[in-house]
Amino acid sequence: WRAMESAVDEGKVRQLGISNFYKLEDVEKAWEHARIKPRVLQNSFHRKSGHDVAIRAFCKEHDIEYQSFFTLSSNPDAFRHPEAVALAKAKGLTPEALFFAFCMAIGISPLVGTTNEANMKDDMHLMDQIRGGEQIFVDDYELAIIGNALGTPEWNMVDEL
């Protein structure tokens, strides 16, 4: 970490990040001991880690961008849930796109691993829509459809927003 901090000092690197930190205590320790604080945390977003509820709260509090990987492959039950599929159809989105929109709505930057050009274009269009201010979800109830389908006991819509 110190070598990477030196790279920032020398202008070789603009920011630092951490990955695969699944214990809040480890994230806190890295934060406390770093002279140059991590700006990004990349983790697999899945049920086994409790969807990193506490870690994502720490990231939000400390202005660390939480990036998720394996976002779709680890959460098929959420975006394939019948209510999620119906909501996606009503909005003219694929269930996968709706799940990405959900992630962005709760402050996650999902990393997309597709190699399909059409899917890449769809994902970029969705990000442009959201960054342009379009509200994909009209209310908390719509967000809760996806959030509740995650199956994470600690997930609380009020805390997420």
N, C-alpha and C positions, 0 to 999 in steps of 0.2 A: 504494500500500500504506500509506503514511504517513497519508493521508486516512482510510483505513478503520480504521487503528489509533486515530486520533483519535475516530472514531465509537464505538469500543469504550470508550475513556476517558470519553466523554460519556454512556454508557449507552444509546446509540441502537442498538447492535449487540451481541449477546452473544458471538459467536465469528466467526472468519474462516476462509475456506477458499480453496483453489486448485483449478484445473481445467486439464485438457489439458497436464499436465507429463509428458512421456514420456522424459525423460532424467534419470537419477538425479542427475547433477551439478546440474541446474536445481532439483530439489527440495531438495537439500542447500544450495544457495546461498540459496534463498528462506527456508529454515529459519534459516540462520546470520545473515542480515541482518534478519530480522524481530524487532522488539521484542515484539510480540504474535504468538506462533507460530500458524501455521495448524493448525486442529483437524480439518479435513476435506480430503481430496484426492479429486476426482472425475475419473475417466478412463474412456475406453472400454476395455473389457476384451476384448482380442482377440489373436490369434496374432501379428499384425505387430509388436506391441509386446512380444512375449514374455510376454504376460499380466502384464507389470509385476512380474515376480518380485522383482527387486532393490528396486524402488520400494516394493512392498508390505512387504518386510522392513524397510525404513527407516521406513515408516509405523508398523508394529507396534512397533519399537524406540522411537519417539518419541511414541507414543500419539496418532497421527493416524488418524482413521477413513478407511478407503479405501472409497469408494463407486464402484460400477461402473455405467456406462450402456452401452446397446447390448449388454447382457449376453447376451441370447438371440440377437439378430440377428447378432452377431459370432461365435457359437459353435455353429452348428447341428450340426456334425460331432460335437461332444462329447455333446450331449444326445440326438442321434438315433443314436448308436452302438448297435449291436445289444445289447451287454451292458448299456448304460445303460437302454435301453428295457425290457429284461427285468427289471432291478433295480427300475425305476420301477413296473412292473406288479406285481411281487411285493410292493411296499410300498403299493400302492393309490394311487399318485401319477401325475400326468402326467410325461412326461420333462422338461418345462419346470420343473415344481415341484421335481423331484429336482435339477435343475441349480441352481436358486435355493438349495435346501438345502445343496448342495455348497459354493456360494459362501459362505454364512453359516458353514458348518462350518470354512472356512479363513480366516475373519476378514474377509470382504468383505460390505459392505452393498449388495446389488444394488438399483439404482433400476429400478422397473418402469414401463414406458411404455404399458401397455395402456389401451385405452379401453373394453374389454369388461367390463361390470359383473360377470359371473360369474367371469371370470379375476381381477378385483380381489378379490373375496370369497375365492376359493381362495388367493390369495397372502397375504391378511391372515390367514386361518386357519392357513396354514403358518407364518407368522411367529409367531403366538400359540403354536402348538405348540412351536416351537423355543425361544422365550423362556420358555415354561413348563417347559423342561427335557427335553422329549422328544428322545430320540436317534434321528434319522432313519437314521444310518449306525451299524451295530453294531460295525464294526471298520475298521481302516485299509485292508483289502482292498477293502471297498465304496467307500471314498473314492477309492482308486486307480483303480477302474473309470472314474470320471469324469475324474480328473486325468490319467490316461494318454491318454484320448481327446482331451484338449486339443491334443496335438501340439506341446507346448512342450518343447524339449530340456532347458531349465533347471529344469523342474518336478520337484520332489522332495518326495514325501509327507512324509518326516521333517522337512524344513525348513518345510513348510507348517503343521504342527500344533504 
